[in-house]
Amino acid sequence: MEWYNAILYVSMIMVVLILAWGLITMARGGEYNKSKSNLLMRYRIVFQAFAILVFVSILMYKKYSNG
């Protein structure tokens, strides 16, 4: 496995884990949901942006390095 594939997989797994955490929190409801749901949404957006940045960077790296 190439190093850039590992970074891409880790970033995608982080997005999925945060999404699952947010979904579980919303399903449970209660005070924790009220206090943390917005924060978890922000985390998800940040990690999604990071994953997209990693993906685009890998595409550019492969294009210019003949990989």
PDB file of N, CA, C, O and CB in Angstrom:
ATOM      1  N   MET A   1       0.844  -1.175   0.000  1.00  0.00           N
ATOM      2  CA  MET A   1       0.000   0.000   0.000  1.00  0.00           C
ATOM      3  C   MET A   1       0.893   1.243   0.000  1.00  0.00           C
ATOM      4  O   MET A   1       1.837   1.352   0.782  1.00  0.00           O
ATOM      5  CB  MET A   1      -0.962  -0.005   1.223  1.00  0.00           C
ATOM      6  N   GLU A   2       0.576   2.152  -0.876  1.00  0.00           N
ATOM      7  CA  GLU A   2       1.328   3.395  -0.976  1.00  0.00           C
ATOM      8  C   GLU A   2       1.000   4.299   0.219  1.00  0.00           C
ATOM      9  O   GLU A   2      -0.074   4.192   0.812  1.00  0.00           O
ATOM     10  CB  GLU A   2       1.015   4.118  -2.313  1.00  0.00           C
ATOM     11  N   TRP A   3       1.919   5.172   0.556  1.00  0.00           N
ATOM     12  CA  TRP A   3       1.744   6.055   1.710  1.00  0.00           C
ATOM     13  C   TRP A   3       0.563   6.994   1.522  1.00  0.00           C
ATOM     14  O   TRP A   3      -0.133   7.306   2.488  1.00  0.00           O
ATOM     15  CB  TRP A   3       3.012   6.862   1.954  1.00  0.00           C
ATOM     16  N   TYR A   4       0.324   7.449   0.297  1.00  0.00           N
ATOM     17  CA  TYR A   4      -0.773   8.390   0.088  1.00  0.00           C
ATOM     18  C   TYR A   4      -2.129   7.698   0.174  1.00  0.00           C
ATOM     19  O   TYR A   4      -3.117   8.323   0.561  1.00  0.00           O
ATOM     20  CB  TYR A   4      -0.625   9.078  -1.264  1.00  0.00           C
ATOM     21  N   ASN A   5      -2.189   6.423  -0.180  1.00  0.00           N
ATOM     22  CA  ASN A   5      -3.445   5.686  -0.006  1.00  0.00           C
ATOM     23  C   ASN A   5      -3.763   5.523   1.474  1.00  0.00           C
ATOM     24  O   ASN A   5      -4.923   5.630   1.872  1.00  0.00           O
ATOM     25  CB  ASN A   5      -3.368   4.306  -0.690  1.00  0.00           C
ATOM     26  N   ALA A   6      -2.757   5.269   2.287  1.00  0.00           N
ATOM     27  CA  ALA A   6      -2.971   5.124   3.731  1.00  0.00           C
ATOM     28  C   ALA A   6      -3.505   6.420   4.332  1.00  0.00           C
ATOM     29  O   ALA A   6      -4.413   6.395   5.163  1.00  0.00           O
ATOM     30  CB  ALA A   6      -1.661   4.716   4.433  1.00  0.00           C
ATOM     31  N   ILE A   7      -2.944   7.548   3.913  1.00  0.00           N
ATOM     32  CA  ILE A   7      -3.424   8.840   4.424  1.00  0.00           C
ATOM     33  C   ILE A   7      -4.866   9.081   3.998  1.00  0.00           C
ATOM     34  O   ILE A   7      -5.674   9.570   4.787  1.00  0.00           O
ATOM     35  CB  ILE A   7      -2.524   9.992   3.924  1.00  0.00           C
ATOM     36  N   LEU A   8      -5.191   8.741   2.759  1.00  0.00           N
ATOM     37  CA  LEU A   8      -6.555   8.912   2.266  1.00  0.00           C
ATOM     38  C   LEU A   8      -7.530   8.033   3.039  1.00  0.00           C
ATOM     39  O   LEU A   8      -8.604   8.492   3.428  1.00  0.00           O
ATOM     40  CB  LEU A   8      -6.628   8.589   0.772  1.00  0.00           C
ATOM     41  N   TYR A   9      -7.167   6.784   3.263  1.00  0.00           N
ATOM     42  CA  TYR A   9      -8.047   5.882   4.012  1.00  0.00           C
ATOM     43  C   TYR A   9      -8.250   6.352   5.439  1.00  0.00           C
ATOM     44  O   TYR A   9      -9.365   6.287   5.957  1.00  0.00           O
ATOM     45  CB  TYR A   9      -7.482   4.473   4.013  1.00  0.00           C
ATOM     46  N   VAL A  10      -7.207   6.818   6.075  1.00  0.00           N
ATOM     47  CA  VAL A  10      -7.333   7.306   7.457  1.00  0.00           C
ATOM     48  C   VAL A  10      -8.245   8.522   7.510  1.00  0.00           C
ATOM     49  O   VAL A  10      -9.076   8.630   8.412  1.00  0.00           O
ATOM     50  CB  VAL A  10      -5.947   7.657   8.042  1.00  0.00           C
ATOM     51  N   SER A  11      -8.104   9.435   6.563  1.00  0.00           N
ATOM     52  CA  SER A  11      -8.959  10.616   6.571  1.00  0.00           C
ATOM     53  C   SER A  11     -10.424  10.253   6.319  1.00  0.00           C
ATOM     54  O   SER A  11     -11.321  10.839   6.925  1.00  0.00           O
ATOM     55  CB  SER A  11      -8.480  11.616   5.523  1.00  0.00           C
ATOM     56  N   MET A  12     -10.669   9.291   5.429  1.00  0.00           N
ATOM     57  CA  MET A  12     -12.045   8.876   5.183  1.00  0.00           C
ATOM     58  C   MET A  12     -12.632   8.147   6.389  1.00  0.00           C
ATOM     59  O   MET A  12     -13.805   8.330   6.713  1.00  0.00           O
ATOM     60  CB  MET A  12     -12.114   7.983   3.949  1.00  0.00           C
ATOM     61  N   ILE A  13     -11.837   7.335   7.045  1.00  0.00           N
ATOM     62  CA  ILE A  13     -12.312   6.629   8.237  1.00  0.00           C
ATOM     63  C   ILE A  13     -12.650   7.614   9.342  1.00  0.00           C
ATOM     64  O   ILE A  13     -13.631   7.426  10.061  1.00  0.00           O
ATOM     65  CB  ILE A  13     -11.261   5.625   8.728  1.00  0.00           C
ATOM     66  N   MET A  14     -11.847   8.666   9.486  1.00  0.00           N
ATOM     67  CA  MET A  14     -12.131   9.683  10.499  1.00  0.00           C
ATOM     68  C   MET A  14     -13.469  10.371  10.229  1.00  0.00           C
ATOM     69  O   MET A  14     -14.231  10.632  11.160  1.00  0.00           O
ATOM     70  CB  MET A  14     -11.002  10.723  10.542  1.00  0.00           C
ATOM     71  N   VAL A  15     -13.755  10.664   8.968  1.00  0.00           N
ATOM     72  CA  VAL A  15     -15.032  11.288   8.616  1.00  0.00           C
ATOM     73  C   VAL A  15     -16.184  10.349   8.963  1.00  0.00           C
ATOM     74  O   VAL A  15     -17.188  10.781   9.531  1.00  0.00           O
ATOM     75  CB  VAL A  15     -15.068  11.656   7.111  1.00  0.00           C
ATOM     76  N   VAL A  16     -16.047   9.086   8.627  1.00  0.00           N
ATOM     77  CA  VAL A  16     -17.112   8.118   8.910  1.00  0.00           C
ATOM     78  C   VAL A  16     -17.320   7.964  10.413  1.00  0.00           C
ATOM     79  O   VAL A  16     -18.458   7.890  10.875  1.00  0.00           O
ATOM     80  CB  VAL A  16     -16.783   6.753   8.280  1.00  0.00           C
ATOM     81  N   LEU A  17     -16.242   7.917  11.172  1.00  0.00           N
ATOM     82  CA  LEU A  17     -16.370   7.778  12.628  1.00  0.00           C
ATOM     83  C   LEU A  17     -17.054   8.985  13.258  1.00  0.00           C
ATOM     84  O   LEU A  17     -17.904   8.829  14.135  1.00  0.00           O
ATOM     85  CB  LEU A  17     -14.997   7.580  13.259  1.00  0.00           C
ATOM     86  N   ILE A  18     -16.693  10.173  12.823  1.00  0.00           N
ATOM     87  CA  ILE A  18     -17.334  11.368  13.374  1.00  0.00           C
ATOM     88  C   ILE A  18     -18.793  11.440  12.959  1.00  0.00           C
ATOM     89  O   ILE A  18     -19.647  11.846  13.748  1.00  0.00           O
ATOM     90  CB  ILE A  18     -16.598  12.631  12.921  1.00  0.00           C
ATOM     91  N   LEU A  19     -19.082  11.048  11.727  1.00  0.00           N
ATOM     92  CA  LEU A  19     -20.475  11.003  11.281  1.00  0.00           C
ATOM     93  C   LEU A  19     -21.278  10.010  12.114  1.00  0.00           C
ATOM     94  O   LEU A  19     -22.396  10.313  12.532  1.00  0.00           O
ATOM     95  CB  LEU A  19     -20.552  10.631   9.791  1.00  0.00           C
ATOM     96  N   ALA A  20     -20.722   8.832  12.356  1.00  0.00           N
ATOM     97  CA  ALA A  20     -21.412   7.829  13.171  1.00  0.00           C
ATOM     98  C   ALA A  20     -21.612   8.334  14.596  1.00  0.00           C
ATOM     99  O   ALA A  20     -22.669   8.120  15.191  1.00  0.00           O
ATOM    100  CB  ALA A  20     -20.623   6.508  13.184  1.00  0.00           C
ATOM    101  N   TRP A  21     -20.597   9.006  15.145  1.00  0.00           N
ATOM    102  CA  TRP A  21     -20.709   9.570  16.495  1.00  0.00           C
ATOM    103  C   TRP A  21     -21.864  10.577  16.547  1.00  0.00           C
ATOM    104  O   TRP A  21     -22.652  10.578  17.493  1.00  0.00           O
ATOM    105  CB  TRP A  21     -19.373  10.252  16.921  1.00  0.00           C
ATOM    106  N   GLY A  22     -21.955  11.428  15.528  1.00  0.00           N
ATOM    107  CA  GLY A  22     -23.040  12.409  15.487  1.00  0.00           C
ATOM    108  C   GLY A  22     -24.398  11.757  15.331  1.00  0.00           C
ATOM    109  O   GLY A  22     -25.365  12.191  15.958  1.00  0.00           O
ATOM    110  N   LEU A  23     -24.492  10.723  14.507  1.00  0.00           N
ATOM    111  CA  LEU A  23     -25.771  10.033  14.328  1.00  0.00           C
ATOM    112  C   LEU A  23     -26.213   9.322  15.607  1.00  0.00           C
ATOM    113  O   LEU A  23     -27.389   9.355  15.970  1.00  0.00           O
ATOM    114  CB  LEU A  23     -25.670   9.027  13.183  1.00  0.00           C
ATOM    115  N   ILE A  24     -25.275   8.690  16.273  1.00  0.00           N
ATOM    116  CA  ILE A  24     -25.600   8.011  17.534  1.00  0.00           C
ATOM    117  C   ILE A  24     -26.040   9.025  18.582  1.00  0.00           C
ATOM    118  O   ILE A  24     -26.978   8.782  19.341  1.00  0.00           O
ATOM    119  CB  ILE A  24     -24.387   7.202  18.051  1.00  0.00           C
ATOM    120  N   THR A  25     -25.358  10.156  18.615  1.00  0.00           N
ATOM    121  CA  THR A  25     -25.717  11.208  19.565  1.00  0.00           C
ATOM    122  C   THR A  25     -27.121  11.726  19.296  1.00  0.00           C
ATOM    123  O   THR A  25     -27.900  11.928  20.227  1.00  0.00           O
ATOM    124  CB  THR A  25     -24.710  12.358  19.498  1.00  0.00           C
ATOM    125  N   MET A  26     -27.446  11.942  18.022  1.00  0.00           N
ATOM    126  CA  MET A  26     -28.788  12.426  17.681  1.00  0.00           C
ATOM    127  C   MET A  26     -29.846  11.378  18.001  1.00  0.00           C
ATOM    128  O   MET A  26     -30.939  11.720  18.452  1.00  0.00           O
ATOM    129  CB  MET A  26     -28.860  12.807  16.197  1.00  0.00           C
ATOM    130  N   ALA A  27     -29.537  10.121  17.776  1.00  0.00           N
ATOM    131  CA  ALA A  27     -30.513   9.060  18.037  1.00  0.00           C
ATOM    132  C   ALA A  27     -30.799   8.912  19.528  1.00  0.00           C
ATOM    133  O   ALA A  27     -31.931   8.635  19.925  1.00  0.00           O
ATOM    134  CB  ALA A  27     -30.012   7.733  17.471  1.00  0.00           C
ATOM    135  N   ARG A  28     -29.774   9.096  20.343  1.00  0.00           N
ATOM    136  CA  ARG A  28     -29.963   8.972  21.792  1.00  0.00           C
ATOM    137  C   ARG A  28     -30.717  10.159  22.369  1.00  0.00           C
ATOM    138  O   ARG A  28     -31.479  10.013  23.325  1.00  0.00           O
ATOM    139  CB  ARG A  28     -28.618   8.833  22.488  1.00  0.00           C
ATOM    140  N   GLY A  29     -30.502  11.343  21.784  1.00  0.00           N
ATOM    141  CA  GLY A  29     -31.186  12.535  22.253  1.00  0.00           C
ATOM    142  C   GLY A  29     -30.668  12.979  23.615  1.00  0.00           C
ATOM    143  O   GLY A  29     -29.548  12.644  24.001  1.00  0.00           O
ATOM    144  N   GLY A  30     -31.467  13.714  24.321  1.00  0.00           N
ATOM    145  CA  GLY A  30     -31.116  14.126  25.671  1.00  0.00           C
ATOM    146  C   GLY A  30     -30.222  15.358  25.723  1.00  0.00           C
ATOM    147  O   GLY A  30     -30.032  16.060  24.730  1.00  0.00           O
ATOM    148  N   GLU A  31     -29.690  15.591  26.895  1.00  0.00           N
ATOM    149  CA  GLU A  31     -28.875  16.785  27.134  1.00  0.00           C
ATOM    150  C   GLU A  31     -27.559  16.747  26.350  1.00  0.00           C
ATOM    151  O   GLU A  31     -27.111  17.777  25.848  1.00  0.00           O
ATOM    152  CB  GLU A  31     -28.584  16.928  28.626  1.00  0.00           C
ATOM    153  N   TYR A  32     -26.950  15.586  26.245  1.00  0.00           N
ATOM    154  CA  TYR A  32     -25.688  15.473  25.503  1.00  0.00           C
ATOM    155  C   TYR A  32     -25.887  15.863  24.048  1.00  0.00           C
ATOM    156  O   TYR A  32     -25.034  16.528  23.459  1.00  0.00           O
ATOM    157  CB  TYR A  32     -25.129  14.042  25.595  1.00  0.00           C
ATOM    158  N   ASN A  33     -27.008  15.453  23.464  1.00  0.00           N
ATOM    159  CA  ASN A  33     -27.304  15.810  22.083  1.00  0.00           C
ATOM    160  C   ASN A  33     -27.432  17.319  21.940  1.00  0.00           C
ATOM    161  O   ASN A  33     -26.910  17.900  20.989  1.00  0.00           O
ATOM    162  CB  ASN A  33     -28.586  15.119  21.610  1.00  0.00           C
ATOM    163  N   LYS A  34     -28.115  17.946  22.867  1.00  0.00           N
ATOM    164  CA  LYS A  34     -28.314  19.395  22.791  1.00  0.00           C
ATOM    165  C   LYS A  34     -27.001  20.151  22.899  1.00  0.00           C
ATOM    166  O   LYS A  34     -26.809  21.170  22.236  1.00  0.00           O
ATOM    167  CB  LYS A  34     -29.262  19.855  23.886  1.00  0.00           C
ATOM    168  N   SER A  35     -26.109  19.659  23.724  1.00  0.00           N
ATOM    169  CA  SER A  35     -24.867  20.394  23.957  1.00  0.00           C
ATOM    170  C   SER A  35     -23.768  20.068  22.954  1.00  0.00           C
ATOM    171  O   SER A  35     -22.869  20.885  22.753  1.00  0.00           O
ATOM    172  CB  SER A  35     -24.370  20.113  25.338  1.00  0.00           C
ATOM    173  N   LYS A  36     -23.813  18.904  22.319  1.00  0.00           N
ATOM    174  CA  LYS A  36     -22.695  18.474  21.464  1.00  0.00           C
ATOM    175  C   LYS A  36     -23.025  18.320  19.992  1.00  0.00           C
ATOM    176  O   LYS A  36     -22.098  18.164  19.197  1.00  0.00           O
ATOM    177  CB  LYS A  36     -22.172  17.190  21.958  1.00  0.00           C
ATOM    178  N   SER A  37     -24.268  18.352  19.580  1.00  0.00           N
ATOM    179  CA  SER A  37     -24.599  18.062  18.186  1.00  0.00           C
ATOM    180  C   SER A  37     -24.003  19.097  17.233  1.00  0.00           C
ATOM    181  O   SER A  37     -23.505  18.737  16.167  1.00  0.00           O
ATOM    182  CB  SER A  37     -26.112  18.007  18.009  1.00  0.00           C
ATOM    183  N   ASN A  38     -24.047  20.365  17.601  1.00  0.00           N
ATOM    184  CA  ASN A  38     -23.485  21.401  16.734  1.00  0.00           C
ATOM    185  C   ASN A  38     -21.967  21.268  16.641  1.00  0.00           C
ATOM    186  O   ASN A  38     -21.392  21.459  15.569  1.00  0.00           O
ATOM    187  CB  ASN A  38     -23.863  22.796  17.251  1.00  0.00           C
ATOM    188  N   LEU A  39     -21.329  20.948  17.738  1.00  0.00           N
ATOM    189  CA  LEU A  39     -19.882  20.765  17.752  1.00  0.00           C
ATOM    190  C   LEU A  39     -19.471  19.585  16.873  1.00  0.00           C
ATOM    191  O   LEU A  39     -18.494  19.671  16.129  1.00  0.00           O
ATOM    192  CB  LEU A  39     -19.386  20.556  19.185  1.00  0.00           C
ATOM    193  N   LEU A  40     -20.213  18.490  16.962  1.00  0.00           N
ATOM    194  CA  LEU A  40     -19.907  17.320  16.133  1.00  0.00           C
ATOM    195  C   LEU A  40     -20.109  17.611  14.649  1.00  0.00           C
ATOM    196  O   LEU A  40     -19.367  17.102  13.809  1.00  0.00           O
ATOM    197  CB  LEU A  40     -20.776  16.134  16.550  1.00  0.00           C
ATOM    198  N   MET A  41     -21.107  18.426  14.325  1.00  0.00           N
ATOM    199  CA  MET A  41     -21.322  18.820  12.930  1.00  0.00           C
ATOM    200  C   MET A  41     -20.130  19.629  12.430  1.00  0.00           C
ATOM    201  O   MET A  41     -19.689  19.446  11.296  1.00  0.00           O
ATOM    202  CB  MET A  41     -22.632  19.638  12.782  1.00  0.00           C
ATOM    203  N   ARG A  42     -19.614  20.507  13.254  1.00  0.00           N
ATOM    204  CA  ARG A  42     -18.442  21.296  12.860  1.00  0.00           C
ATOM    205  C   ARG A  42     -17.230  20.398  12.662  1.00  0.00           C
ATOM    206  O   ARG A  42     -16.484  20.565  11.698  1.00  0.00           O
ATOM    207  CB  ARG A  42     -18.135  22.373  13.914  1.00  0.00           C
ATOM    208  N   TYR A  43     -17.030  19.445  13.570  1.00  0.00           N
ATOM    209  CA  TYR A  43     -15.921  18.501  13.417  1.00  0.00           C
ATOM    210  C   TYR A  43     -16.038  17.743  12.104  1.00  0.00           C
ATOM    211  O   TYR A  43     -15.052  17.557  11.391  1.00  0.00           O
ATOM    212  CB  TYR A  43     -15.882  17.516  14.595  1.00  0.00           C
ATOM    213  N   ARG A  44     -17.247  17.311  11.793  1.00  0.00           N
ATOM    214  CA  ARG A  44     -17.451  16.549  10.555  1.00  0.00           C
ATOM    215  C   ARG A  44     -17.109  17.394   9.340  1.00  0.00           C
ATOM    216  O   ARG A  44     -16.463  16.910   8.410  1.00  0.00           O
ATOM    217  CB  ARG A  44     -18.900  16.050  10.457  1.00  0.00           C
ATOM    218  N   ILE A  45     -17.531  18.639   9.337  1.00  0.00           N
ATOM    219  CA  ILE A  45     -17.247  19.520   8.211  1.00  0.00           C
ATOM    220  C   ILE A  45     -15.746  19.744   8.062  1.00  0.00           C
ATOM    221  O   ILE A  45     -15.225  19.737   6.947  1.00  0.00           O
ATOM    222  CB  ILE A  45     -17.968  20.860   8.384  1.00  0.00           C
ATOM    223  N   VAL A  46     -15.051  19.942   9.176  1.00  0.00           N
ATOM    224  CA  VAL A  46     -13.605  20.158   9.127  1.00  0.00           C
ATOM    225  C   VAL A  46     -12.899  18.916   8.595  1.00  0.00           C
ATOM    226  O   VAL A  46     -12.018  19.021   7.742  1.00  0.00           O
ATOM    227  CB  VAL A  46     -13.063  20.525  10.521  1.00  0.00           C
ATOM    228  N   PHE A  47     -13.279  17.739   9.094  1.00  0.00           N
ATOM    229  CA  PHE A  47     -12.625  16.519   8.635  1.00  0.00           C
ATOM    230  C   PHE A  47     -12.985  16.190   7.194  1.00  0.00           C
ATOM    231  O   PHE A  47     -12.159  15.630   6.473  1.00  0.00           O
ATOM    232  CB  PHE A  47     -12.996  15.358   9.535  1.00  0.00           C
ATOM    233  N   GLN A  48     -14.190  16.521   6.757  1.00  0.00           N
ATOM    234  CA  GLN A  48     -14.534  16.321   5.354  1.00  0.00           C
ATOM    235  C   GLN A  48     -13.692  17.233   4.463  1.00  0.00           C
ATOM    236  O   GLN A  48     -13.204  16.803   3.418  1.00  0.00           O
ATOM    237  CB  GLN A  48     -16.034  16.581   5.123  1.00  0.00           C
ATOM    238  N   ALA A  49     -13.523  18.477   4.872  1.00  0.00           N
ATOM    239  CA  ALA A  49     -12.689  19.398   4.098  1.00  0.00           C
ATOM    240  C   ALA A  49     -11.257  18.878   4.031  1.00  0.00           C
ATOM    241  O   ALA A  49     -10.618  18.951   2.982  1.00  0.00           O
ATOM    242  CB  ALA A  49     -12.720  20.815   4.714  1.00  0.00           C
ATOM    243  N   PHE A  50     -10.753  18.353   5.145  1.00  0.00           N
ATOM    244  CA  PHE A  50      -9.408  17.790   5.168  1.00  0.00           C
ATOM    245  C   PHE A  50      -9.318  16.591   4.227  1.00  0.00           C
ATOM    246  O   PHE A  50      -8.340  16.455   3.491  1.00  0.00           O
ATOM    247  CB  PHE A  50      -9.017  17.379   6.601  1.00  0.00           C
ATOM    248  N   ALA A  51     -10.329  15.720   4.242  1.00  0.00           N
ATOM    249  CA  ALA A  51     -10.320  14.537   3.374  1.00  0.00           C
ATOM    250  C   ALA A  51     -10.353  14.946   1.903  1.00  0.00           C
ATOM    251  O   ALA A  51      -9.678  14.330   1.077  1.00  0.00           O
ATOM    252  CB  ALA A  51     -11.518  13.621   3.698  1.00  0.00           C
ATOM    253  N   ILE A  52     -11.120  15.962   1.570  1.00  0.00           N
ATOM    254  CA  ILE A  52     -11.170  16.434   0.189  1.00  0.00           C
ATOM    255  C   ILE A  52      -9.836  17.046  -0.208  1.00  0.00           C
ATOM    256  O   ILE A  52      -9.363  16.833  -1.324  1.00  0.00           O
ATOM    257  CB  ILE A  52     -12.303  17.457   0.004  1.00  0.00           C
ATOM    258  N   LEU A  53      -9.227  17.802   0.693  1.00  0.00           N
ATOM    259  CA  LEU A  53      -7.916  18.383   0.431  1.00  0.00           C
ATOM    260  C   LEU A  53      -6.870  17.290   0.208  1.00  0.00           C
ATOM    261  O   LEU A  53      -6.037  17.405  -0.691  1.00  0.00           O
ATOM    262  CB  LEU A  53      -7.496  19.293   1.592  1.00  0.00           C
ATOM    263  N   VAL A  54      -6.906  16.252   1.006  1.00  0.00           N
ATOM    264  CA  VAL A  54      -5.988  15.124   0.838  1.00  0.00           C
ATOM    265  C   VAL A  54      -6.220  14.454  -0.509  1.00  0.00           C
ATOM    266  O   VAL A  54      -5.266  14.132  -1.217  1.00  0.00           O
ATOM    267  CB  VAL A  54      -6.160  14.101   1.982  1.00  0.00           C
ATOM    268  N   PHE A  55      -7.480  14.244  -0.863  1.00  0.00           N
ATOM    269  CA  PHE A  55      -7.815  13.596  -2.123  1.00  0.00           C
ATOM    270  C   PHE A  55      -7.303  14.401  -3.314  1.00  0.00           C
ATOM    271  O   PHE A  55      -6.689  13.846  -4.225  1.00  0.00           O
ATOM    272  CB  PHE A  55      -9.322  13.401  -2.231  1.00  0.00           C
ATOM    273  N   VAL A  56      -7.557  15.702  -3.305  1.00  0.00           N
ATOM    274  CA  VAL A  56      -7.107  16.552  -4.405  1.00  0.00           C
ATOM    275  C   VAL A  56      -5.582  16.603  -4.447  1.00  0.00           C
ATOM    276  O   VAL A  56      -4.992  16.591  -5.527  1.00  0.00           O
ATOM    277  CB  VAL A  56      -7.687  17.974  -4.265  1.00  0.00           C
ATOM    278  N   SER A  57      -4.946  16.660  -3.293  1.00  0.00           N
ATOM    279  CA  SER A  57      -3.481  16.681  -3.245  1.00  0.00           C
ATOM    280  C   SER A  57      -2.893  15.399  -3.822  1.00  0.00           C
ATOM    281  O   SER A  57      -1.894  15.437  -4.539  1.00  0.00           O
ATOM    282  CB  SER A  57      -2.996  16.879  -1.806  1.00  0.00           C
ATOM    283  N   ILE A  58      -3.508  14.277  -3.509  1.00  0.00           N
ATOM    284  CA  ILE A  58      -3.031  13.000  -4.047  1.00  0.00           C
ATOM    285  C   ILE A  58      -3.213  12.946  -5.559  1.00  0.00           C
ATOM    286  O   ILE A  58      -2.338  12.461  -6.276  1.00  0.00           O
ATOM    287  CB  ILE A  58      -3.770  11.827  -3.385  1.00  0.00           C
ATOM    288  N   LEU A  59      -4.344  13.443  -6.040  1.00  0.00           N
ATOM    289  CA  LEU A  59      -4.553  13.477  -7.493  1.00  0.00           C
ATOM    290  C   LEU A  59      -3.504  14.342  -8.180  1.00  0.00           C
ATOM    291  O   LEU A  59      -2.972  13.964  -9.224  1.00  0.00           O
ATOM    292  CB  LEU A  59      -5.957  14.002  -7.821  1.00  0.00           C
ATOM    293  N   MET A  60      -3.206  15.488  -7.604  1.00  0.00           N
ATOM    294  CA  MET A  60      -2.185  16.361  -8.198  1.00  0.00           C
ATOM    295  C   MET A  60      -0.811  15.719  -8.120  1.00  0.00           C
ATOM    296  O   MET A  60      -0.031  15.819  -9.068  1.00  0.00           O
ATOM    297  CB  MET A  60      -2.165  17.725  -7.497  1.00  0.00           C
ATOM    298  N   TYR A  61      -0.497  15.062  -7.011  1.00  0.00           N
ATOM    299  CA  TYR A  61       0.787  14.385  -6.862  1.00  0.00           C
ATOM    300  C   TYR A  61       0.947  13.291  -7.918  1.00  0.00           C
ATOM    301  O   TYR A  61       1.996  13.173  -8.553  1.00  0.00           O
ATOM    302  CB  TYR A  61       0.920  13.789  -5.450  1.00  0.00           C
ATOM    303  N   LYS A  62      -0.105  12.494  -8.095  1.00  0.00           N
ATOM    304  CA  LYS A  62      -0.034  11.403  -9.081  1.00  0.00           C
ATOM    305  C   LYS A  62       0.079  11.940 -10.498  1.00  0.00           C
ATOM    306  O   LYS A  62       0.772  11.360 -11.334  1.00  0.00           O
ATOM    307  CB  LYS A  62      -1.266  10.499  -8.968  1.00  0.00           C
ATOM    308  N   LYS A  63      -0.607  13.056 -10.769  1.00  0.00           N
ATOM    309  CA  LYS A  63      -0.574  13.623 -12.112  1.00  0.00           C
ATOM    310  C   LYS A  63       0.822  14.141 -12.453  1.00  0.00           C
ATOM    311  O   LYS A  63       1.321  13.911 -13.555  1.00  0.00           O
ATOM    312  CB  LYS A  63      -1.603  14.751 -12.238  1.00  0.00           C
ATOM    313  N   TYR A  64       1.443  14.832 -11.517  1.00  0.00           N
ATOM    314  CA  TYR A  64       2.724  15.472 -11.812  1.00  0.00           C
ATOM    315  C   TYR A  64       3.932  14.583 -11.549  1.00  0.00           C
ATOM    316  O   TYR A  64       5.041  14.916 -11.967  1.00  0.00           O
ATOM    317  CB  TYR A  64       2.854  16.719 -11.008  1.00  0.00           C
ATOM    318  N   SER A  65       3.739  13.463 -10.868  1.00  0.00           N
ATOM    319  CA  SER A  65       4.873  12.570 -10.652  1.00  0.00           C
ATOM    320  C   SER A  65       4.789  11.319 -11.524  1.00  0.00           C
ATOM    321  O   SER A  65       5.553  10.372 -11.341  1.00  0.00           O
ATOM    322  CB  SER A  65       4.950  12.174  -9.187  1.00  0.00           C
ATOM    323  N   ASN A  66       3.864  11.327 -12.461  1.00  0.00           N
ATOM    324  CA  ASN A  66       3.662  10.185 -13.360  1.00  0.00           C
ATOM    325  C   ASN A  66       3.392   8.902 -12.584  1.00  0.00           C
ATOM    326  O   ASN A  66       3.850   7.826 -12.967  1.00  0.00           O
ATOM    327  CB  ASN A  66       4.880   9.998 -14.262  1.00  0.00           C
ATOM    328  N   GLY A  67       2.633   9.029 -11.474  1.00  0.00           N
ATOM    329  CA  GLY A  67       2.331   7.870 -10.641  1.00  0.00           C
ATOM    330  C   GLY A  67       1.098   7.251 -11.059  1.00  0.00           C
ATOM    331  O   GLY A  67       0.677   6.254 -10.472  1.00  0.00           O
TER     332      GLY A  67
END
